[in-house]
Amino acid sequence: MALSYKARKRLAILVLVVAMPAYIVAAVSLVNLFERPPILLELAIYVGLGIVWVVPLKRLFTGVGQPDPDAPRDD
């Protein structure tokens, strides 16, 4: 079942406002569970985790910044 444009837009906002800060806290907590790694390894971990969240949500964010394709046009 495909989401409507409005539903995708609302879900994208929810992800950015609620899930993203929670993911950041979880990533920092995960790295802090262990002894602090060397700075380059820590940077690689954060970059990797920053890319990992995009993969499942890429389709959600695709086209959200564009005008609603289902809206009536004022031609």
KATA-V590450 format. One record per backbone hydrogen bond with DSSP energy under -1.0 kcal/mol. NH is the residue of the N-H (numbers start at 1). CO is the residue of the C=O. If there is no record, write none. Layout:
NH:CO
NH:CO
//
This chain:
8:4
9:5
10:6
11:7
12:8
13:9
14:10
15:11
16:12
17:13
18:14
19:14
20:15
22:18
23:19
24:20
25:21
26:22
27:23
28:24
29:25
30:26
31:27
32:28
42:38
43:39
44:40
45:41
46:42
47:43
48:44
49:45
50:46
51:47
52:48
53:49
55:51
58:54
61:57
62:58
64:61
66:63
//
